[in-house]
Amino acid sequence: MTAATPLSGYEHVYSGKVRELYAPLGPSGRPVDDRLLLVASDRISAYDWVLDTPIPDKGAVLTRLSLWWFDQLADIVPNHVVSTDVPEAVSGRAVVVRRLEMLKVEAIARAYLTGGGLEEYREKGSVCGIPLPEGLTDGSRLLDPVFTPTTKAPLGEHDLPMSPEQVEAEIGDDLAAEVSEVTRAILVRGNELAAERGILIADTKVEFGLAPGDRGARGGLVLADEVLTPDSSRFWPAAAWQPGRVQPSYDKQFVRDWLTSAESGWSRSSGEAPPPLPEQVVAETRAKYVEVFELLTGEAF
């Protein structure tokens, strides 16, 4: 993984699969305790590996698209963004955010059946313990979006499906219910807006934190990290949707498909790191990210 960029006035505190976190330094030279600088890199991950090959402009696409979606979702849930006034070295791909107590749950909602959810359905007829109707296939639309959370595994380890009972045990009954409701509401709103632009959002992953309340009490639920981006969601062209087959997409499924193709020579079960991406795959992946940004926002990248 590429080393984090040193930034004057900030202390690097964490490297994730895609993002870097920095703490702003106060007048005393010590990190402040209520703000973070969140920087989106051009790294891309797949199958729990961070690939050696970056995707140019990916960090900027994720940041700008998340900011657009945060505005569209503001009436559903508050978000963590404080400012877009960031150091020049990370301009366009970073935001200043509130420091939150992050929930140890990957909040996932599915409007269509595919990916890991489809694999579990074929084996058990359910997803995360939620029974689904018989006869569904790859790309089937679900009657209503379902909440299918996973664990938030450390870097390099696999996220595992969580049942409703496990989520309640982790974060409490009331908060689990709120996370489920808000995650599904985000996907519903996302699909309402995306449908006007010829896009289906099959599923999405979001992260939440809790804002510190008065006297240290827990505050309300806050949407964090990114939202409804090609890294965290599956975007399908609506005109090409056809259940029963793999759908064409605007997201990193393109990278996953190449990695599992004969051309890559890599096996998910090998335990070895994936190979570098060819230039054509890099260029086409970047093009897909930019295209879905422009289709959704109506802005030129």
ZAPA-355266 format. One record per residue (C-alpha): residue number from 1; x, y, z; residue in three letters. Coordinates in nm, 4 decimals. Last residue first. Layout:
<atoms>
{NUM,{X,Y,Z},'ala'}
...
</atoms>
This chain:
<atoms>
{301,{-1.6127,1.5776,-1.4280},'phe'}
{300,{-1.9037,1.7395,-1.6082},'ala'}
{299,{-2.2105,1.7716,-1.3875},'glu'}
{298,{-2.5526,1.6097,-1.4377},'gly'}
{297,{-2.5078,1.4530,-1.0956},'thr'}
{296,{-2.6119,1.0951,-1.1674},'leu'}
{295,{-2.5054,1.0628,-1.5310},'leu'}
{294,{-2.1807,1.2541,-1.4755},'glu'}
{293,{-2.0747,1.0451,-1.1764},'phe'}
{292,{-2.1804,0.7256,-1.3567},'val'}
{291,{-1.9621,0.8169,-1.6532},'glu'}
{290,{-1.6596,0.9142,-1.4415},'val'}
{289,{-1.6582,0.5811,-1.2575},'tyr'}
{288,{-1.7103,0.3849,-1.5807},'lys'}
{287,{-1.4304,0.5729,-1.7580},'ala'}
{286,{-1.1900,0.5087,-1.4698},'arg'}
{285,{-1.2686,0.1370,-1.4889},'thr'}
{284,{-1.2200,0.1378,-1.8659},'glu'}
{283,{-0.8786,0.3048,-1.8369},'ala'}
{282,{-0.7585,0.0744,-1.5580},'val'}
{281,{-0.8834,-0.2362,-1.7415},'val'}
{280,{-0.7070,-0.1226,-2.0598},'gln'}
{279,{-0.3822,-0.0496,-1.8733},'glu'}
{278,{-0.3716,-0.4032,-1.7338},'pro'}
{277,{-0.4390,-0.4453,-1.3609},'leu'}
{276,{-0.1522,-0.5676,-1.1427},'pro'}
{275,{-0.1873,-0.9283,-1.0185},'pro'}
{274,{-0.3992,-1.0307,-0.7184},'pro'}
{273,{-0.2189,-1.1152,-0.3922},'ala'}
{272,{-0.1793,-1.4843,-0.3156},'glu'}
{271,{-0.4073,-1.6882,-0.0901},'gly'}
{270,{-0.4818,-1.9096,-0.3896},'ser'}
{269,{-0.8562,-1.9334,-0.3272},'ser'}
{268,{-0.9408,-1.6158,-0.5206},'arg'}
{267,{-0.7498,-1.7544,-0.8184},'ser'}
{266,{-0.5362,-1.5403,-1.0461},'trp'}
{265,{-0.4362,-1.6041,-1.4086},'gly'}
{264,{-0.5704,-1.2604,-1.5009},'ser'}
{263,{-0.6829,-1.3693,-1.8487},'glu'}
{262,{-0.8753,-1.6690,-1.7138},'ala'}
{261,{-1.1203,-1.4283,-1.5538},'ser'}
{260,{-1.1641,-1.3860,-1.1771},'thr'}
{259,{-0.9564,-1.0664,-1.1636},'leu'}
{258,{-1.1262,-0.9330,-1.4765},'trp'}
{257,{-1.4732,-0.9786,-1.3268},'asp'}
{256,{-1.3714,-0.8116,-1.0002},'arg'}
{255,{-1.2370,-0.5108,-1.1914},'val'}
{254,{-1.5610,-0.4695,-1.3887},'phe'}
{253,{-1.7547,-0.5184,-1.0639},'gln'}
{252,{-1.5812,-0.1923,-0.9690},'lys'}
{251,{-1.8823,0.0102,-1.0786},'asp'}
{250,{-2.0774,0.1207,-1.3842},'tyr'}
{249,{-2.2351,-0.2174,-1.4507},'ser'}
{248,{-2.3430,-0.4743,-1.7101},'pro'}
{247,{-2.5650,-0.7316,-1.5390},'gln'}
{246,{-2.4642,-1.0959,-1.4872},'val'}
{245,{-2.7504,-1.3119,-1.6067},'arg'}
{244,{-3.0927,-1.4348,-1.5002},'gly'}
{243,{-3.2567,-1.0974,-1.4600},'pro'}
{242,{-3.2205,-0.8573,-1.7551},'gln'}
{241,{-3.1338,-0.4940,-1.6923},'trp'}
{240,{-2.9869,-0.3354,-2.0086},'ala'}
{239,{-3.2128,-0.0284,-2.0180},'ala'}
{238,{-3.1648,0.0290,-1.6449},'ala'}
{237,{-2.7872,0.0637,-1.6717},'pro'}
{236,{-2.6629,-0.0993,-1.3485},'trp'}
{235,{-2.4911,0.0617,-1.0484},'phe'}
{234,{-2.3628,-0.1653,-0.7713},'arg'}
{233,{-2.2726,0.0267,-0.4583},'ser'}
{232,{-1.9822,0.1081,-0.2244},'ser'}
{231,{-1.6972,0.1641,-0.4677},'asp'}
{230,{-1.9157,0.2980,-0.7496},'pro'}
{229,{-2.0503,0.5552,-0.5014},'thr'}
{228,{-2.3801,0.5609,-0.3103},'leu'}
{227,{-2.2359,0.7063,0.0115},'val'}
{226,{-1.8885,0.7664,0.1492},'glu'}
{225,{-1.7336,0.7733,0.5000},'asp'}
{224,{-2.0059,0.8735,0.7474},'ala'}
{223,{-2.3838,0.8974,0.7953},'leu'}
{222,{-2.4613,1.0169,1.1493},'val'}
{221,{-2.6876,0.8529,1.4100},'leu'}
{220,{-2.7697,1.0714,1.7056},'gly'}
{219,{-2.5709,1.1497,2.0171},'gly'}
{218,{-2.4394,0.9181,2.2837},'arg'}
{217,{-2.3842,1.0830,2.6206},'ala'}
{216,{-2.0458,1.2390,2.6916},'gly'}
{215,{-2.1844,1.5307,2.8897},'arg'}
{214,{-2.3830,1.6468,2.5855},'asp'}
{213,{-2.3718,1.4148,2.2871},'gly'}
{212,{-2.0829,1.2745,2.0850},'pro'}
{211,{-2.2006,1.1956,1.7334},'ala'}
{210,{-2.2591,0.8294,1.6633},'leu'}
{209,{-2.1190,0.6720,1.3509},'gly'}
{208,{-2.2590,0.5137,1.0419},'phe'}
{207,{-2.1197,0.3330,0.7411},'glu'}
{206,{-2.2908,0.2592,0.4125},'val'}
{205,{-2.2957,-0.0339,0.1733},'lys'}
{204,{-2.5189,-0.0375,-0.1324},'thr'}
{203,{-2.7236,-0.2693,-0.3471},'asp'}
{202,{-2.8714,-0.2978,-0.6948},'ala'}
{201,{-2.8796,0.0723,-0.7753},'ile'}
{200,{-3.0590,0.0989,-1.1099},'leu'}
{199,{-2.9630,0.3776,-1.3517},'ile'}
{198,{-3.1491,0.5538,-1.6327},'gly'}
{197,{-3.1144,0.9062,-1.4928},'arg'}
{196,{-3.4651,0.9367,-1.3480},'glu'}
{195,{-3.4102,0.5894,-1.2013},'ala'}
{194,{-3.1048,0.7223,-1.0145},'ala'}
{193,{-3.3156,0.9670,-0.8133},'leu'}
{192,{-3.5737,0.7132,-0.6936},'glu'}
{191,{-3.3036,0.4472,-0.6635},'asn'}
{190,{-3.0986,0.6588,-0.4244},'gly'}
{189,{-3.4049,0.7463,-0.2192},'arg'}
{188,{-3.4833,0.3750,-0.1787},'val'}
{187,{-3.1194,0.2899,-0.1051},'leu'}
{186,{-3.0936,0.5616,0.1600},'ile'}
{185,{-3.4263,0.4505,0.3132},'ala'}
{184,{-3.2941,0.0937,0.3413},'arg'}
{183,{-2.9883,0.2134,0.5324},'thr'}
{182,{-3.2038,0.4417,0.7502},'val'}
{181,{-3.4437,0.1645,0.8563},'glu'}
{180,{-3.1729,-0.0920,0.9266},'ser'}
{179,{-2.9594,0.1570,1.1212},'val'}
{178,{-3.2640,0.2648,1.3230},'glu'}
{177,{-3.3612,-0.0931,1.4102},'ala'}
{176,{-3.0052,-0.1747,1.5147},'ala'}
{175,{-2.9958,0.1432,1.7251},'leu'}
{174,{-3.3088,0.0416,1.9137},'asp'}
{173,{-3.2039,-0.3208,1.9681},'asp'}
{172,{-2.8452,-0.2632,2.0830},'gly'}
{171,{-2.5156,-0.2174,1.8959},'ile'}
{170,{-2.3447,-0.5580,1.8865},'glu'}
{169,{-2.6201,-0.7819,2.0310},'ala'}
{168,{-2.8762,-0.6175,1.8053},'glu'}
{167,{-2.6507,-0.6755,1.5030},'val'}
{166,{-2.6077,-1.0411,1.6025},'gln'}
{165,{-2.9828,-1.0879,1.6382},'glu'}
{164,{-3.0502,-0.9364,1.2959},'pro'}
{163,{-2.8049,-1.1915,1.1497},'ser'}
{162,{-2.4578,-1.0812,1.0471},'met'}
{161,{-2.2783,-1.1841,0.7267},'pro'}
{160,{-1.8978,-1.1977,0.7518},'leu'}
{159,{-1.6446,-0.9377,0.6362},'asp'}
{158,{-1.3219,-1.1084,0.5309},'his'}
{157,{-0.9772,-1.0173,0.6629},'glu'}
{156,{-0.7050,-0.8118,0.4952},'gly'}
{155,{-0.7861,-0.4881,0.6757},'leu'}
{154,{-0.9831,-0.5605,0.9932},'pro'}
{153,{-1.3389,-0.6946,0.9540},'ala'}
{152,{-1.6498,-0.4793,0.9803},'lys'}
{151,{-1.9102,-0.7512,1.0267},'thr'}
{150,{-2.1870,-0.7757,0.7728},'thr'}
{149,{-2.5324,-0.6290,0.7328},'pro'}
{148,{-2.8140,-0.7518,0.5054},'thr'}
{147,{-3.1022,-0.5039,0.5287},'phe'}
{146,{-3.3628,-0.5853,0.2647},'val'}
{145,{-3.5040,-0.3541,-0.0010},'pro'}
{144,{-3.8683,-0.4311,-0.0819},'asp'}
{143,{-4.0185,-0.6729,-0.3353},'leu'}
{142,{-3.6682,-0.7727,-0.4448},'leu'}
{141,{-3.5669,-0.7249,-0.8084},'arg'}
{140,{-3.3968,-1.0316,-0.9563},'ser'}
{139,{-3.0459,-0.9627,-1.0903},'gly'}
{138,{-2.9119,-1.3184,-1.0587},'asp'}
{137,{-3.2115,-1.5431,-0.9964},'thr'}
{136,{-3.5122,-1.5663,-0.7682},'leu'}
{135,{-3.7348,-1.8744,-0.7883},'gly'}
{134,{-3.8360,-1.9016,-0.4251},'glu'}
{133,{-3.9150,-1.5969,-0.2153},'pro'}
{132,{-3.6558,-1.4684,0.0346},'leu'}
{131,{-3.5946,-1.5719,0.3954},'pro'}
{130,{-3.3851,-1.3247,0.6005},'ile'}
{129,{-3.1035,-1.5102,0.7811},'gly'}
{128,{-2.8337,-1.2856,0.6403},'cys'}
{127,{-2.9719,-1.3591,0.2924},'val'}
{126,{-3.2117,-1.6519,0.2519},'ser'}
{125,{-3.2890,-1.9526,0.0331},'gly'}
{124,{-2.9979,-2.1367,0.1954},'lys'}
{123,{-2.7393,-2.2221,-0.0711},'glu'}
{122,{-2.8721,-2.0276,-0.3689},'arg'}
{121,{-2.9647,-1.7397,-0.1400},'tyr'}
{120,{-2.6154,-1.7318,0.0107},'glu'}
{119,{-2.4516,-1.6999,-0.3321},'glu'}
{118,{-2.7102,-1.4420,-0.4415},'leu'}
{117,{-2.6336,-1.2239,-0.1403},'gly'}
{116,{-2.2613,-1.2487,-0.2139},'gly'}
{115,{-2.3112,-1.0973,-0.5573},'gly'}
{114,{-2.6666,-1.0480,-0.6836},'thr'}
{113,{-3.0267,-1.0024,-0.5687},'leu'}
{112,{-3.1775,-0.6585,-0.6292},'tyr'}
{111,{-3.2833,-0.3881,-0.3817},'ala'}
{110,{-3.0137,-0.4811,-0.1299},'arg'}
{109,{-2.9137,-0.2881,0.1807},'ala'}
{108,{-2.5780,-0.3085,0.3568},'ile'}
{107,{-2.4705,-0.1527,0.6880},'ala'}
{106,{-2.1173,-0.2686,0.7710},'glu'}
{105,{-2.1365,-0.2969,1.1497},'val'}
{104,{-1.8864,-0.1957,1.4166},'lys'}
{103,{-2.0459,0.1463,1.4590},'leu'}
{102,{-1.8086,0.4411,1.4419},'met'}
{101,{-1.7837,0.6800,1.7370},'glu'}
{100,{-1.7534,0.9975,1.5363},'leu'}
{99,{-1.4975,1.2661,1.4572},'arg'}
{98,{-1.6737,1.5282,1.2483},'arg'}
{97,{-1.5438,1.5660,0.8954},'val'}
{96,{-1.3015,1.7762,0.6923},'val'}
{95,{-1.3215,1.6660,0.3304},'val'}
{94,{-1.0764,1.5245,0.0775},'ala'}
{93,{-1.0547,1.4375,-0.2904},'arg'}
{92,{-1.0898,1.7723,-0.4644},'gly'}
{91,{-0.7860,1.9269,-0.2979},'ser'}
{90,{-0.5478,1.6713,-0.1487},'val'}
{89,{-0.2170,1.8603,-0.1961},'ala'}
{88,{-0.4009,2.1942,-0.1726},'glu'}
{87,{-0.4890,2.1315,0.1913},'pro'}
{86,{-0.8644,2.1189,0.2660},'val'}
{85,{-1.1597,2.3594,0.2789},'asp'}
{84,{-1.4357,2.1118,0.1924},'thr'}
{83,{-1.5924,2.1586,0.5351},'ser'}
{82,{-1.7861,1.9905,0.8166},'val'}
{81,{-1.9025,1.6672,0.6532},'val'}
{80,{-2.0280,1.3950,0.8918},'his'}
{79,{-2.3763,1.3392,0.7560},'asn'}
{78,{-2.7268,1.3950,0.8907},'pro'}
{77,{-2.9916,1.1356,0.7996},'val'}
{76,{-3.3088,1.1293,0.5902},'ile'}
{75,{-3.3593,1.5006,0.5165},'asp'}
{74,{-2.9953,1.5393,0.4153},'ala'}
{73,{-3.0097,1.2536,0.1642},'leu'}
{72,{-2.9865,1.4540,-0.1611},'gln'}
{71,{-2.7177,1.6809,-0.0137},'asp'}
{70,{-2.5110,1.3849,0.1062},'phe'}
{69,{-2.5503,1.2417,-0.2447},'trp'}
{68,{-2.3687,1.5337,-0.4063},'trp'}
{67,{-2.0902,1.5235,-0.1458},'leu'}
{66,{-2.0545,1.1483,-0.2009},'ser'}
{65,{-2.0222,1.2040,-0.5767},'leu'}
{64,{-1.7514,1.4656,-0.5313},'arg'}
{63,{-1.5485,1.2509,-0.2923},'thr'}
{62,{-1.5813,0.9248,-0.4839},'leu'}
{61,{-1.4963,1.0906,-0.8163},'val'}
{60,{-1.1964,1.2724,-0.6666},'ala'}
{59,{-1.0570,0.9536,-0.5173},'gly'}
{58,{-1.1005,0.7687,-0.8481},'lys'}
{57,{-0.9111,1.0323,-1.0450},'asp'}
{56,{-0.6620,0.7728,-1.1800},'pro'}
{55,{-0.7381,0.4113,-1.0810},'ile'}
{54,{-0.4479,0.2727,-0.8754},'pro'}
{53,{-0.2707,-0.0581,-0.9503},'thr'}
{52,{-0.1275,-0.2557,-0.6574},'asp'}
{51,{-0.4709,-0.3816,-0.5559},'leu'}
{50,{-0.5962,-0.3619,-0.1986},'val'}
{49,{-0.7254,-0.7121,-0.1306},'trp'}
{48,{-1.0510,-0.7994,0.0486},'asp'}
{47,{-1.2037,-0.9466,-0.2705},'tyr'}
{46,{-1.1445,-0.6186,-0.4502},'ala'}
{45,{-0.9855,-0.2923,-0.3445},'ser'}
{44,{-0.9040,0.0219,-0.5405},'ile'}
{43,{-0.6478,0.2875,-0.4568},'arg'}
{42,{-0.6981,0.6355,-0.6023},'asp'}
{41,{-0.6977,0.7838,-0.2524},'ser'}
{40,{-0.9910,0.9417,-0.0690},'ala'}
{39,{-0.8764,1.1736,0.2104},'val'}
{38,{-1.0770,1.2229,0.5307},'leu'}
{37,{-0.9434,1.5054,0.7482},'leu'}
{36,{-1.0636,1.4561,1.1039},'leu'}
{35,{-1.2355,1.6748,1.3626},'arg'}
{34,{-1.3431,1.6569,1.7298},'asp'}
{33,{-1.0276,1.5620,1.9213},'asp'}
{32,{-0.7744,1.8146,1.7945},'val'}
{31,{-0.4254,1.6739,1.7375},'pro'}
{30,{-0.1457,1.8395,1.9400},'arg'}
{29,{0.0663,2.1256,1.8046},'gly'}
{28,{-0.0529,2.3536,2.0844},'ser'}
{27,{-0.2446,2.5687,1.8355},'pro'}
{26,{-0.4353,2.2592,1.7166},'gly'}
{25,{-0.3190,1.9923,1.4732},'leu'}
{24,{-0.5794,1.8486,1.2353},'pro'}
{23,{-0.6072,1.4687,1.2609},'ala'}
{22,{-0.5519,1.2737,0.9410},'tyr'}
{21,{-0.7402,0.9761,0.7990},'leu'}
{20,{-0.6470,0.8036,0.4745},'glu'}
{19,{-0.8974,0.6286,0.2523},'arg'}
{18,{-0.9104,0.3340,0.0103},'val'}
{17,{-0.8336,0.0170,0.2017},'lys'}
{16,{-0.7861,0.2115,0.5240},'gly'}
{15,{-0.4850,0.4058,0.6483},'ser'}
{14,{-0.5028,0.5709,0.9902},'tyr'}
{13,{-0.3680,0.8542,1.2072},'val'}
{12,{-0.1671,1.0891,0.9843},'his'}
{11,{-0.1032,1.4127,1.1745},'glu'}
{10,{-0.2073,1.7387,1.0112},'tyr'}
{9,{-0.0723,2.0931,0.9997},'gly'}
{8,{0.1526,2.0226,0.7015},'ser'}
{7,{0.0402,1.7132,0.5163},'leu'}
{6,{0.2592,1.4054,0.4610},'pro'}
{5,{0.1062,1.1863,0.1854},'thr'}
{4,{0.0270,0.8357,0.3119},'ala'}
{3,{0.2537,0.5538,0.1975},'ala'}
{2,{0.1311,0.3444,-0.0943},'thr'}
{1,{0.0000,0.0000,0.0000},'met'}
</atoms>
